[in-house]
Amino acid sequence: SDGNGYTVNTGVEFEDYSKVSSTYDRSGRKAVCVDRIIEKLPNSCTLLDAGCGTGNYIVPLMNSSKVSSYTGLDINEGMLREARKKASLLQDKGLRNIRIVNGCLLERLDFDREVFDVVILNQVLPHL
């Protein structure tokens, strides 16, 4: 870390998500292209949001009625804490089948084969 909330990795600076997770959404970070994603989803799909961060896609995807099961996966516990808050609000409204899990996309994931109909990634690949 450079002391300013960024991690330097092979010449590319990345935010230190442990430090910025609680303010990440307030800084203007939003789900992008979510309407297009929802438009292309099959009905009643099971979805993995790989690198879900704070879970910006949970609410629009689960409210779309096209996603029957949402799993958000991220490596950073701070980001997952924020995603779990969003998931909890949806679960309080009766939406079920939402899981938020810790995992690393560089390692074998602990999911059965062919369990997800759709996998989305947003702003993840540069971090791998």
Backbone torsions as a table, in degrees:
resi	resn	phi	psi	omega
1	SER	NA	146.8	-178.7
2	ASP	-93.5	5.2	-179.6
3	GLY	88.1	-10.6	179.8
4	ASN	-109.9	16.6	179.7
5	GLY	88.8	13.8	179.0
6	TYR	-121.1	145.5	175.0
7	THR	-107.0	132.4	179.8
8	VAL	-96.4	126.1	-176.4
9	ASN	-137.8	111.1	-180.0
10	THR	45.6	46.5	175.2
11	GLY	84.9	-4.1	179.2
12	VAL	-112.0	131.7	179.7
13	GLU	-91.5	132.4	175.0
14	PHE	-123.1	148.0	176.2
15	GLU	-64.7	147.3	172.7
16	ASP	-83.9	96.0	-172.4
17	TYR	-64.2	-22.7	175.1
18	SER	-64.5	-35.3	-178.7
19	LYS	-81.9	-33.6	-172.1
20	VAL	-102.0	0.3	-173.6
21	SER	-58.8	-38.7	-176.2
22	SER	-73.7	-18.6	179.4
23	THR	-115.2	3.5	-173.9
24	TYR	-57.2	-49.6	-178.1
25	ASP	-68.2	-38.8	-179.1
26	ARG	-66.5	-17.8	179.9
27	SER	-83.5	9.5	174.4
28	GLY	98.6	7.3	179.9
29	ARG	-74.7	123.4	-176.8
30	LYS	-131.2	160.5	172.5
31	ALA	-67.4	131.8	-179.6
32	VAL	-106.8	145.7	176.8
33	CYS	58.8	22.5	-174.1
34	VAL	-63.3	-36.0	178.5
35	ASP	-63.9	-40.4	177.9
36	ARG	-66.9	-38.5	178.7
37	ILE	-63.3	-49.5	-178.9
38	ILE	-59.8	-41.4	179.7
39	GLU	-57.3	-35.0	-175.8
40	LYS	-91.1	-8.7	-178.2
41	LEU	-71.0	141.3	171.0
42	PRO	-73.0	156.9	178.1
43	ASN	-67.2	144.6	176.1
44	SER	56.1	41.3	-177.2
45	CYS	-86.2	155.3	170.2
46	THR	-98.7	130.8	-169.5
47	LEU	-128.4	136.6	171.3
48	LEU	-109.0	122.3	173.7
49	ASP	-98.4	93.4	-173.7
50	ALA	-82.4	114.5	-172.9
51	GLY	82.9	48.0	-171.5
52	CYS	-67.7	-17.5	-178.7
53	GLY	57.0	-130.3	-178.0
54	THR	-81.8	4.0	176.1
55	GLY	81.2	35.6	-178.8
56	ASN	-62.2	-20.2	-179.2
57	TYR	-92.0	-14.2	-174.8
58	ILE	-56.7	-53.9	-173.4
59	VAL	-62.6	-53.9	-178.9
60	PRO	-64.3	-36.9	-179.5
61	LEU	-67.8	-46.5	-178.4
62	MET	-71.0	-30.9	177.4
63	ASN	-77.1	-11.5	-178.5
64	SER	-74.1	-17.5	-175.2
65	SER	66.9	6.8	175.8
66	LYS	-93.2	-17.6	-177.6
67	VAL	-104.2	117.1	179.4
68	SER	-88.8	-23.7	-179.1
69	SER	-148.7	126.2	-179.2
70	TYR	-117.7	129.3	171.9
71	THR	-122.6	120.7	175.2
72	GLY	-101.6	130.3	-178.1
73	LEU	-126.4	133.1	175.9
74	ASP	-153.0	160.1	-179.6
75	ILE	-92.1	-19.0	-172.6
76	ASN	-97.4	119.6	-177.6
77	GLU	-64.4	-33.2	177.6
78	GLY	-63.2	-44.5	177.9
79	MET	-65.9	-41.2	179.4
80	LEU	-63.6	-35.6	177.4
81	ARG	-58.9	-43.2	178.6
82	GLU	-68.0	-39.7	178.0
83	ALA	-63.9	-38.5	179.3
84	ARG	-64.8	-33.2	176.3
85	LYS	-62.0	-44.6	179.0
86	LYS	-65.5	-42.4	179.1
87	ALA	-61.8	-40.8	179.9
88	SER	-62.6	-41.3	177.6
89	LEU	-62.3	-40.5	177.9
90	LEU	-67.6	-40.1	179.1
91	GLN	-65.9	-34.6	175.9
92	ASP	-64.2	-25.2	178.5
93	LYS	-89.9	5.4	176.7
94	GLY	97.2	-1.3	177.4
95	LEU	-82.2	125.6	-176.8
96	ARG	-113.7	-172.5	178.9
97	ASN	60.3	44.6	175.1
98	ILE	-120.0	122.6	177.4
99	ARG	-125.6	138.4	174.9
100	ILE	-120.0	120.3	-173.3
101	VAL	-131.8	152.5	176.5
102	ASN	-89.2	133.4	176.7
103	GLY	-171.3	161.6	-178.2
104	CYS	-115.0	128.0	-179.2
105	LEU	-71.9	-9.2	177.0
106	LEU	-90.1	-1.4	180.0
107	GLU	-121.4	163.0	176.6
108	ARG	-62.9	127.8	-179.0
109	LEU	-85.8	147.5	-175.6
110	ASP	-90.5	60.3	177.0
111	PHE	-125.6	148.6	173.7
112	ASP	-64.1	157.8	177.1
113	ARG	-66.4	144.1	174.2
114	GLU	56.3	33.1	179.8
115	VAL	-84.1	-21.7	-178.4
116	PHE	-110.2	135.8	173.8
117	ASP	-80.7	-33.1	-174.7
118	VAL	-137.3	139.2	172.3
119	VAL	-124.5	127.3	175.3
120	ILE	-115.9	149.0	175.7
121	LEU	-137.0	131.1	177.1
122	ASN	-130.1	120.2	178.3
123	GLN	55.2	40.9	-177.7
124	VAL	-109.0	-45.0	-171.3
125	LEU	-56.5	-36.5	178.2
126	PRO	-63.2	-19.2	-178.2
127	HIS	-89.3	-6.1	-178.1
128	LEU	-91.8	NA	NA
